[in-house]
């Protein structure tokens, strides 16, 4: 135990300071007191909150998965499905466990490297949603500045790569359980999912090219992989504080600002290609207005990335290319494409 006298944690109030008492300053009785900031311990979590959101998201994605499985089992509404709600919910786990694995791998990629570099961050927050995919994704909150561009790069790129690697086996396992079917005559309730290059390559390898007038009736695990591709591509857009924004700032420094602005402009243009871009475009514009166009600086900014990390940045660009689709979701009646289309009932 130290024998040094303890130092009060705060400065005195004016009426406690001897220099301000009646009679003036008395050097013999004056003891200077300094406020010493106490550093908050890193990686302190309210685990119950993260578990609660995880369970809620498991529930909403399982319900969404049950709906997707019903569409799959009914052959896009062509046949009746004789199953109880509990049986459908059980089958919904195909989707929910797959999508939580992809999202969890992505966020834990970020978190693992935060722990490696001792940058304070939270555990993943899963975001439940009562519609379509059953979730809005997952996030972690980083609670202190990044010390260097290398640290920023490693933490930023780890998430998309981890999610991408988790997504590939899920995609191929789901495609192995999918099938080719005819498009029903009444297809107003169907949605056409835009097919990224990775999806097209996987479908061709596993199922071949569907004949004209037929479509892929995708298993719910494939839809989880498709959603993972969409989330990965959007996160890798070189904008602001998205993962792609972290990567491009770490690689190019201040040159990332014009690239970020061009990305927002590109997203606005894409809303005229597909209305499914509207939500992410509005979010990007709001982030631009609130946070500004520049990425927050790291503490030690003048640190170039080595050639190994430049190669990893190019690999992240390749992931963006194979996961991107210009029209993610459209009503099938607006598509009517004779080529391969994957469809699902809304």
C-alpha positions in Angstrom: 0.0 0.0 0.0 1.3 3.5 -0.9 2.2 5.9 1.9 1.6 8.9 -0.3 -1.2 11.2 0.9 -4.4 10.8 -1.0 -5.4 13.6 -3.4 -9.1 14.7 -3.5 -10.8 13.9 -6.8 -12.2 17.5 -7.3 -11.2 21.1 -6.8 -12.7 22.9 -3.8 -15.8 25.1 -4.1 -15.1 28.8 -3.9 -16.2 29.0 -0.2 -13.8 26.2 0.7 -10.8 27.9 -0.9 -8.7 29.6 1.8 -7.7 32.3 -0.7 -11.3 33.4 -0.9 -12.1 33.5 2.8 -12.4 36.8 4.8 -8.9 38.0 5.7 -7.4 37.1 2.4 -4.7 34.6 1.4 -2.8 32.7 4.2 0.1 30.8 2.7 0.5 28.6 5.7 -3.0 27.3 5.6 -3.4 27.1 1.8 -3.2 23.6 0.3 -3.6 23.4 -3.5 -6.1 20.8 -4.6 -6.2 19.4 -8.2 -8.9 17.5 -9.9 -7.6 14.2 -11.3 -9.8 12.7 -14.1 -10.5 9.1 -13.6 -10.3 7.0 -16.8 -13.3 4.9 -17.4 -12.6 1.1 -17.5 -12.8 -0.3 -21.0 -15.1 -3.0 -22.3 -17.7 -2.6 -19.5 -21.0 -4.0 -20.8 -24.6 -4.3 -19.7 -24.8 -7.9 -20.9 -28.5 -8.2 -20.1 -29.3 -5.4 -22.6 -27.4 -7.2 -25.4 -29.0 -10.5 -24.6 -32.4 -9.0 -24.6 -32.0 -7.4 -28.0 -30.5 -10.7 -29.3 -33.5 -12.7 -28.0 -36.0 -10.1 -29.5 -34.2 -10.3 -32.8 -34.2 -14.1 -32.7 -38.0 -13.8 -32.2 -38.6 -11.4 -35.1 -36.3 -13.1 -37.5 -37.9 -16.5 -36.7 -41.3 -15.1 -37.5 -40.0 -13.7 -40.7 -38.3 -17.0 -41.4 -41.5 -18.8 -40.9 -43.2 -16.6 -43.5 -40.3 -17.2 -46.0 -40.4 -20.9 -45.4 -44.2 -21.0 -46.0 -43.6 -19.3 -49.4 -40.8 -21.8 -50.1 -42.8 -24.8 -49.1 -45.9 -23.7 -51.0 -43.8 -23.4 -54.2 -44.5 -19.6 -54.4 -48.2 -20.1 -53.6 -48.9 -22.9 -56.1 -49.7 -25.6 -53.4 -51.3 -25.6 -50.0 -49.1 -26.0 -47.0 -50.6 -28.1 -44.2 -48.5 -27.1 -41.2 -49.2 -25.6 -37.8 -47.9 -22.2 -36.7 -45.4 -24.0 -34.4 -44.1 -26.2 -37.2 -43.6 -23.1 -39.3 -41.8 -21.3 -36.5 -39.5 -24.2 -36.1 -38.7 -24.1 -39.8 -38.2 -20.4 -39.4 -35.0 -21.1 -37.5 -33.4 -22.0 -40.8 -33.5 -18.3 -41.6 -33.1 -16.7 -38.1 -30.0 -18.7 -37.1 -28.4 -18.1 -40.5 -29.0 -14.3 -40.5 -27.9 -13.9 -36.9 -24.7 -15.9 -37.7 -23.9 -13.6 -40.5 -24.6 -10.4 -38.6 -23.0 -11.6 -35.5 -19.8 -12.6 -37.4 -19.7 -9.1 -38.9 -20.0 -7.3 -35.6 -17.7 -9.7 -33.7 -15.1 -9.1 -36.4 -15.1 -5.4 -35.4 -15.3 -6.2 -31.7 -12.4 -8.7 -31.7 -10.1 -6.2 -33.3 -11.2 -3.5 -30.8 -10.2 -5.8 -28.1 -6.9 -6.5 -29.9 -6.0 -2.8 -30.1 -7.6 -1.9 -26.7 -10.1 0.5 -28.3 -13.2 0.6 -26.1 -16.3 -0.7 -27.7 -19.6 -2.4 -26.8 -20.8 -5.8 -27.6 -23.1 -6.1 -30.6 -26.6 -4.6 -30.4 -28.9 -6.6 -32.6 -31.8 -4.6 -34.0 -35.2 -6.4 -34.3 -37.8 -5.3 -36.8 -41.3 -6.5 -37.2 -41.3 -6.8 -41.0 -39.6 -8.4 -44.1 -36.2 -9.4 -42.9 -37.1 -9.4 -39.2 -34.1 -7.2 -38.4 -32.4 -3.9 -39.3 -29.0 -5.5 -38.7 -26.6 -5.1 -35.8 -24.2 -2.5 -34.6 -21.4 -1.9 -32.1 -20.6 1.4 -30.5 -17.0 2.5 -30.4 -16.5 4.7 -27.3 -13.2 6.4 -27.9 -11.2 7.8 -30.9 -9.1 5.5 -33.1 -5.4 6.0 -32.3 -3.9 5.4 -35.8 -5.0 4.8 -39.3 -3.8 1.2 -39.1 -6.0 0.5 -36.1 -9.0 2.2 -37.9 -8.4 0.2 -41.0 -8.1 -3.2 -39.2 -11.2 -2.6 -37.1 -13.2 -1.3 -40.1 -12.3 -4.1 -42.5 -12.5 -7.0 -40.1 -16.3 -6.8 -39.9 -17.2 -7.1 -43.6 -14.6 -9.9 -44.2 -15.8 -11.9 -41.2 -19.4 -11.6 -42.3 -18.5 -12.4 -45.9 -16.7 -15.6 -44.8 -19.6 -16.7 -42.6 -22.1 -16.0 -45.5 -20.5 -18.2 -48.2 -21.2 -21.6 -46.6 -24.7 -20.5 -45.7 -25.4 -19.4 -49.3 -24.3 -22.7 -50.8 -26.1 -24.8 -48.2 -29.3 -22.9 -48.9 -28.9 -23.2 -52.6 -28.5 -26.9 -52.3 -32.0 -27.0 -50.7 -33.6 -24.5 -53.2 -35.3 -25.5 -56.4 -36.3 -24.2 -59.8 -40.0 -23.7 -60.4 -42.5 -22.1 -62.7 -43.6 -18.5 -61.9 -47.3 -18.6 -60.9 -49.7 -16.8 -63.2 -50.8 -14.5 -60.4 -47.5 -13.0 -59.3 -48.6 -9.7 -57.9 -47.5 -10.7 -54.4 -44.0 -11.8 -55.5 -40.9 -9.7 -55.0 -37.9 -10.0 -57.3 -34.6 -9.9 -55.5 -31.7 -8.3 -57.3 -29.0 -10.9 -57.8 -25.4 -9.9 -56.9 -22.6 -11.6 -58.8 -21.8 -13.9 -56.0 -25.5 -15.0 -55.9 -25.5 -15.6 -59.7 -22.3 -17.6 -59.6 -23.5 -19.7 -56.7 -26.9 -20.4 -58.3 -25.3 -21.4 -61.6 -22.8 -23.8 -59.9 -25.5 -25.5 -57.8 -28.7 -25.3 -59.9 -27.7 -24.3 -63.4 -29.5 -21.7 -65.5 -33.3 -21.9 -65.1 -35.3 -22.2 -68.4 -37.3 -19.2 -69.6 -40.4 -18.6 -67.6 -39.0 -20.3 -64.5 -37.4 -18.9 -61.3 -35.4 -19.9 -58.3 -37.6 -20.7 -55.4 -35.0 -19.9 -52.7 -34.7 -21.6 -49.4 -34.9 -19.2 -46.4 -31.1 -19.8 -45.8 -30.5 -18.3 -49.2 -32.6 -15.3 -48.3 -30.4 -14.9 -45.2 -27.3 -15.0 -47.3 -28.8 -12.5 -49.8 -29.7 -10.1 -46.9 -26.1 -10.5 -45.7 -24.8 -9.6 -49.2 -27.0 -6.5 -49.2 -25.9 -5.4 -45.7 -22.2 -6.1 -46.6 -22.4 -4.1 -49.8 -24.1 -1.1 -48.1 -21.6 -1.1 -45.3 -18.7 -1.1 -47.7 -19.9 2.0 -49.6 -17.0 4.5 -49.2 -19.0 7.0 -47.2 -18.7 8.7 -43.8 -18.5 6.4 -40.9 -19.7 3.3 -42.7 -17.1 0.5 -42.8 -16.2 1.6 -46.3 -15.8 5.1 -45.1 -13.4 3.9 -42.4 -11.4 1.9 -45.0 -11.2 4.7 -47.5 -10.1 7.3 -44.9 -7.5 4.9 -43.5 -6.1 4.4 -47.0 -6.4 7.8 -48.5 -6.7 10.3 -45.6 -8.3 13.6 -46.5 -8.9 12.5 -50.1 -11.7 10.3 -48.7 -13.9 13.4 -48.4 -14.6 14.0 -52.1 -15.1 10.2 -52.5 -17.7 10.3 -49.7 -19.6 13.1 -51.4 -19.5 11.3 -54.7 -20.9 8.3 -53.0 -23.9 10.2 -51.7 -24.5 11.7 -55.2 -24.3 8.2 -56.6 -26.9 6.9 -54.1 -29.3 9.8 -55.0 -28.9 8.8 -58.7 -29.6 5.1 -57.8 -33.0 6.1 -56.3 -34.1 6.7 -59.9 -33.0 3.2 -60.8 -34.7 1.5 -57.9 -36.8 2.9 -55.1 -35.3 0.4 -52.7 -32.3 2.7 -52.5 -34.5 5.4 -51.0 -34.0 4.4 -47.3 -30.2 4.2 -47.3 -30.0 7.4 -49.4 -32.0 9.3 -46.9 -29.9 8.0 -44.1 -26.7 9.0 -45.9 -28.0 12.5 -46.5 -29.0 12.9 -42.8 -25.5 11.6 -41.7 -24.0 14.1 -44.1 -26.0 17.0 -42.7 -25.5 16.1 -39.0 -21.9 14.8 -39.0 -20.5 16.6 -42.0 -18.6 15.3 -45.0 -15.3 14.6 -43.3 -14.4 11.5 -41.5 -13.3 12.2 -37.9 -9.5 12.3 -37.6 -7.5 9.6 -35.8 -5.1 10.7 -33.0 -1.9 10.0 -35.0 -3.0 10.7 -38.6 0.3 10.7 -40.5 0.8 6.9 -40.7 0.6 5.3 -44.2 -0.8 1.8 -44.6 1.6 -0.9 -45.7 1.3 -2.8 -48.9 -0.3 -5.8 -47.1 -3.2 -3.6 -45.9 -3.6 -2.0 -49.3 -4.1 -5.5 -50.7 -6.7 -6.2 -48.1 -8.4 -2.9 -49.1 -8.6 -4.2 -52.7 -10.1 -7.5 -51.4 -12.7 -5.5 -49.6 -13.4 -3.7 -52.9 -13.8 -7.1 -54.5 -16.3 -8.1 -51.8 -18.3 -4.9 -52.5 -18.3 -5.7 -56.2 -19.6 -9.3 -55.8 -22.2 -8.4 -53.2 -23.6 -5.3 -54.9 -26.9 -5.1 -56.8 -28.3 -2.0 -58.4 -31.9 -2.9 -57.8 -32.1 -4.9 -54.5 -35.9 -5.4 -54.3 -38.6 -4.8 -56.9 -42.2 -6.1 -57.4 -42.0 -9.0 -59.8 -44.6 -7.5 -62.1 -42.2 -4.6 -62.8 -39.4 -7.0 -63.8 -40.9 -9.7 -66.0 -37.3 -10.7 -67.0 -37.0 -13.9 -69.0 -33.6 -14.6 -67.4 -32.9 -16.0 -64.0 -34.8 -14.3 -61.2 -35.1 -15.3 -57.6 -38.5 -14.7 -56.2 -40.2 -14.7 -52.9 -43.7 -13.9 -51.6 -44.0 -10.7 -49.7 
